[in-house]
Structure formats: C-alpha cells, structure tokens
C-alpha cells in the first residue's frame, strides 16, 4: 500500500522551541496514520539559499496529496509555501 504524502507548511527559522515540539508531535501523529510527511525543518537543508529551499519545497509539494498547515503569520517562508500550494491545487482542479 502506498502511503499518502503530506506536505507540512510550518514556521522553520522563527519557530519557538515550545511550538516546534508541538509541531514535531503533530508530525509524528500524522505519520502514525500511515502518511509520509514532508517536514521542512527535518527534510530540507536549511543552510541553502532561499531560492534553493523554495525549489525543494515546490518539488516536494508536487508529490503530495494533502497539505497540512501550522500557521504563524510571522513566518515568511510559510507565506511562500501557502502561495505555492494555492497555485498547484487551483490549477489541478
């Protein structure tokens, strides 16, 4: 059985430790339901340039059937990811 792929939009650089722990727990819970989660803090090398990170996120998102969002309006990367998700899913429907 193929696992459903999930992309997790969430804060990375500006994420407070307590919030990161909650997101980590959320991701573990989702993975326990036989889902494969693309979790940027874990799955993307954050030392790359912003463009490289965005391209990795876009490529991962293209493979996903679900988008889960842990919103923090101060996370500028999350704004970019949400915009990409909107574009992908708007044009595929």
C-alpha positions as CSV (number, residue, x, y, z in Angstrom):
1,X,0.0,0.0,0.0
2,X,1.3,3.4,-0.9
3,X,1.4,6.0,1.8
4,X,-0.5,9.3,1.3
5,X,2.1,12.0,1.0
6,X,1.5,15.1,3.2
7,X,3.3,18.5,2.9
8,X,3.6,20.3,6.2
9,X,3.6,24.1,6.0
10,X,5.0,25.5,9.2
11,X,7.5,28.0,10.6
12,X,11.1,27.0,10.5
13,X,13.6,29.8,11.2
14,X,11.4,31.8,13.6
15,X,9.8,28.8,15.4
16,X,9.9,29.0,19.1
17,X,11.2,25.8,20.8
18,X,7.9,25.0,22.5
19,X,6.0,25.4,19.3
20,X,8.5,23.3,17.4
21,X,7.9,20.5,19.9
22,X,4.2,20.7,19.3
23,X,4.7,20.6,15.5
24,X,7.1,17.6,15.9
25,X,4.4,15.8,17.9
26,X,1.8,16.6,15.3
27,X,4.0,15.3,12.5
28,X,4.6,12.1,14.5
29,X,0.9,11.7,15.0
30,X,0.2,12.1,11.2
31,X,2.9,9.6,10.4
32,X,1.4,7.1,12.7
33,X,-1.7,7.2,10.4
34,X,0.4,5.7,7.6
35,X,1.2,9.0,6.0
36,X,4.5,10.1,4.6
37,X,5.1,13.7,5.8
38,X,7.5,16.2,4.1
39,X,8.5,18.3,7.2
40,X,10.8,21.1,6.1
41,X,12.8,21.5,9.4
42,X,13.7,17.8,9.1
43,X,13.7,17.2,5.4
44,X,15.3,20.3,3.8
45,X,18.8,21.5,4.3
46,X,18.1,25.0,5.8
47,X,21.7,26.2,5.1
48,X,20.9,26.6,1.4
49,X,19.8,29.8,-0.3
50,X,16.2,30.9,0.0
51,X,15.6,30.1,-3.7
52,X,17.1,26.6,-3.3
53,X,14.9,25.9,-0.3
54,X,11.8,27.2,-2.1
55,X,12.6,24.9,-5.1
56,X,12.9,21.9,-2.8
57,X,9.7,22.7,-1.1
58,X,7.9,23.1,-4.5
59,X,9.3,19.8,-5.8
60,X,8.2,18.0,-2.6
61,X,4.8,19.7,-2.6
62,X,4.1,18.5,-6.2
63,X,4.3,14.9,-4.9
64,X,1.8,15.4,-2.1
65,X,-1.9,14.8,-1.9
66,X,-2.5,16.7,1.3
67,X,-1.3,20.0,2.7
68,X,-1.3,20.5,6.5
69,X,-0.7,24.0,7.9
70,X,0.6,25.1,11.3
71,X,0.2,28.8,10.7
72,X,2.4,31.6,12.1
73,X,1.8,34.9,10.2
74,X,5.4,35.9,11.0
75,X,6.9,33.0,9.0
76,X,7.6,34.5,5.6
77,X,8.5,31.0,4.3
78,X,5.1,29.8,5.2
79,X,3.5,32.6,3.1
80,X,5.6,31.4,0.1
81,X,4.6,27.8,0.7
82,X,0.9,28.6,1.0
83,X,1.1,30.6,-2.2
84,X,2.7,27.7,-4.0
85,X,0.1,25.3,-2.6
86,X,-2.7,27.6,-3.7
87,X,-1.3,27.7,-7.2
88,X,-0.8,24.0,-7.5
89,X,-4.1,22.9,-6.2
90,X,-6.0,25.7,-8.0
91,X,-4.7,24.7,-11.4
92,X,-5.1,21.0,-10.8
93,X,-8.8,21.2,-10.0
